[in-house]
């Protein structure tokens, strides 16, 4: 058996294991995980595996087999920026429900591995706009997609970079509030995957932020002028550099302390909803129970 055939078998097994870990039953997502080659996006090995004490351990060598586990891999380990956990992304992508022919905007594209999975799901009739804040990562992602027609990579602040109306906006960094551009840019029926995080776990004054562990991901769906909301999962994720403010972060910290995030059902683009109806209420927005 040649090496590529062997790796194809390993990828198929990886895809099944990842979807099982995520609790997802979706043949299309499984096929995307089995098809997209992780080593094509993470650069040459050996690779740095992230460990939950904010340290890294290198793989013994450059064999791609090490990449087909449910682990975070450092793409800029000196800044603690990682290619995220495959099972978490499988769960979030399943909630985003990208369909053939749709437009997906991926905020925080990194080097493009999950961007490629999203592109596989929308197919050649769809397209993906990847936005990455870090210039070096955006350059790597652009090179990784140089021969893929339905993916465009933009370097910039994902909270303000203009984009065409999107069926899915998939945010891969922790925000403290929903950017107006994301809510405005959703098509009717469009889905926003929104991680909201506090600074809990970050080192004050440090140039290298430690990944925070106090956060939650919500699915926001636009229905005309209304926005339905539902909690998906807890999350620990790198901060979204362009989309954090102290007032919303303080409101989120208080909301996480009181619990009940699973009961959220609406997002409002105002802060005049009665406090007893709100899980979190911050300047200009709130997540409410009804």
Residue pairs with C-beta under 8 A, 6 or more apart in sequence:
7 37
7 64
7 65
8 34
10 65
10 68
11 33
11 34
11 35
11 37
11 68
12 34
13 68
14 33
14 34
14 68
14 69
14 86
15 30
15 31
15 32
15 33
15 34
16 30
17 70
18 33
18 70
18 86
18 87
18 90
19 25
19 26
19 29
19 30
19 33
19 87
19 90
21 70
21 87
21 90
22 87
22 88
22 90
22 91
22 94
23 91
24 90
24 91
24 94
26 94
28 121
29 90
29 93
29 94
29 117
29 121
31 120
32 117
32 120
32 121
33 86
33 90
33 117
35 120
36 113
36 116
36 117
36 120
37 64
38 64
38 67
38 68
38 73
38 83
38 113
39 45
39 64
39 67
40 116
40 144
41 83
41 111
41 112
41 113
41 116
41 141
41 144
42 67
42 73
42 75
42 83
42 111
42 113
43 75
43 111
43 140
44 62
45 59
45 61
45 62
45 63
45 64
45 66
46 58
46 59
46 60
46 61
46 62
47 58
47 59
47 62
47 66
47 67
47 73
47 74
48 56
48 57
48 58
48 73
48 74
48 77
49 56
49 57
49 58
49 59
49 66
49 71
49 72
49 73
49 74
50 56
50 71
50 72
50 73
50 74
50 77
50 80
50 82
51 57
54 80
54 210
54 211
56 74
56 77
59 66
60 66
67 73
70 85
70 86
70 87
71 85
71 86
72 82
72 83
72 84
72 85
73 82
73 83
74 80
74 81
74 82
74 83
75 81
75 82
75 83
75 110
75 111
75 137
75 140
76 134
76 136
76 137
78 208
79 134
79 208
80 208
80 209
80 210
80 211
80 238
81 110
81 134
81 137
81 238
82 238
83 110
83 111
83 113
83 114
84 110
84 114
84 172
84 237
88 233
88 235
89 114
89 117
89 172
91 232
91 233
92 170
92 193
92 217
92 232
92 233
93 114
93 117
93 118
93 121
93 170
95 191
95 193
95 219
95 232
96 104
96 168
96 170
96 191
96 193
96 219
97 168
97 191
98 104
98 118
98 121
98 122
98 126
98 167
98 168
99 121
99 122
99 126
99 167
100 121
100 122
100 123
100 125
100 126
101 122
101 123
101 125
101 126
102 122
102 126
102 167
102 168
103 122
103 126
103 127
103 128
103 129
103 164
103 165
103 166
103 167
103 168
104 118
104 119
104 121
104 122
104 126
104 127
104 128
104 129
104 166
104 167
104 168
104 169
104 170
105 128
105 129
105 131
105 163
105 166
105 168
105 169
105 170
105 185
106 114
106 115
106 118
106 128
106 129
106 130
106 131
106 170
106 172
107 131
107 158
107 159
107 169
107 170
107 171
107 172
107 173
107 182
107 240
108 131
108 132
108 133
108 158
108 171
108 172
108 173
108 238
108 240
109 115
109 130
109 131
109 132
109 137
109 138
109 141
109 153
109 172
110 132
110 137
110 141
110 172
111 137
111 140
111 141
111 144
112 130
112 140
112 141
112 144
112 145
112 151
112 153
114 170
114 172
115 128
115 130
115 141
115 145
115 151
115 153
116 144
116 145
116 148
116 151
118 128
118 168
118 170
119 126
119 127
119 128
119 148
119 150
119 151
122 128
122 150
123 150
124 149
124 150
126 150
127 150
127 151
127 152
128 150
128 151
128 152
129 152
129 154
129 163
129 164
129 166
130 141
130 145
130 151
130 152
130 153
130 154
131 153
131 154
131 155
131 156
131 157
131 158
131 161
131 163
132 138
132 141
132 153
132 154
132 155
132 156
132 158
133 155
133 156
133 157
133 158
133 173
133 240
133 241
133 242
135 155
138 153
138 154
138 155
139 155
141 153
142 153
142 155
145 151
145 152
145 153
154 161
154 163
157 241
157 242
157 243
158 171
158 173
158 179
158 240
158 242
158 243
159 175
159 179
159 181
159 182
159 240
159 242
159 243
160 179
160 181
160 242
161 181
162 181
163 185
165 185
165 186
165 187
165 190
166 185
166 186
166 187
166 190
167 187
167 189
167 190
167 191
168 190
168 191
168 192
168 193
169 182
169 185
169 186
169 190
169 191
169 192
169 193
170 193
171 182
171 192
171 193
171 194
171 195
171 240
172 195
172 237
173 195
173 237
173 238
173 239
173 240
173 241
173 243
174 195
174 196
174 197
174 212
174 215
174 235
174 237
174 238
174 239
174 240
174 244
175 194
175 195
175 196
175 197
175 240
175 243
175 244
176 196
176 197
176 198
176 243
176 244
176 245
176 248
176 249
176 252
176 282
177 196
177 243
177 245
177 248
177 282
177 284
177 285
178 192
178 194
178 220
178 267
178 285
179 242
179 243
180 269
182 192
182 194
183 192
183 220
183 222
183 227
183 267
183 269
186 192
186 220
186 222
187 222
188 222
188 223
188 224
189 221
189 222
189 223
190 221
190 222
191 219
191 220
191 221
192 219
192 220
192 221
192 222
193 217
193 218
193 219
193 232
194 217
194 218
194 219
194 220
195 215
195 216
195 217
195 235
195 237
195 240
196 215
196 216
196 217
196 218
196 252
196 280
197 212
197 214
197 215
197 235
197 236
197 237
197 239
197 252
198 212
198 214
198 215
198 249
198 252
198 253
198 256
199 212
199 239
199 249
200 212
200 213
200 214
200 253
201 210
201 211
201 212
201 213
201 214
201 236
202 209
202 210
202 212
202 239
203 209
203 210
209 238
209 239
211 236
211 237
211 238
212 236
212 237
212 239
213 236
214 253
214 256
215 234
215 235
215 236
215 237
216 231
216 232
216 233
216 234
216 235
216 256
216 261
217 231
217 232
217 233
217 234
217 235
218 229
218 230
218 231
218 232
218 264
218 267
218 287
219 229
219 230
219 232
220 227
220 228
220 229
220 267
221 227
221 228
221 229
226 266
227 266
227 267
227 268
227 269
228 265
228 266
228 267
229 264
229 265
229 266
229 267
229 287
230 264
230 265
231 261
231 262
231 264
247 282
247 283
248 282
248 283
248 285
251 280
251 281
251 282
252 280
252 282
254 280
255 261
255 279
255 280
255 287
258 279
260 279
260 289
261 279
261 287
263 279
263 289
264 279
264 287
264 288
264 289
265 288
265 289
265 290
266 287
266 288
266 289
266 290
267 285
267 286
267 287
267 288
268 285
268 286
268 287
268 288
269 284
269 285
270 284
270 285
270 286
271 281
271 282
271 283
271 284
271 285
271 286
273 281
273 286
273 288
275 281
277 288
277 289
277 290
278 286
278 287
278 288
278 289
279 286
279 287
279 288
279 289
280 286
280 287
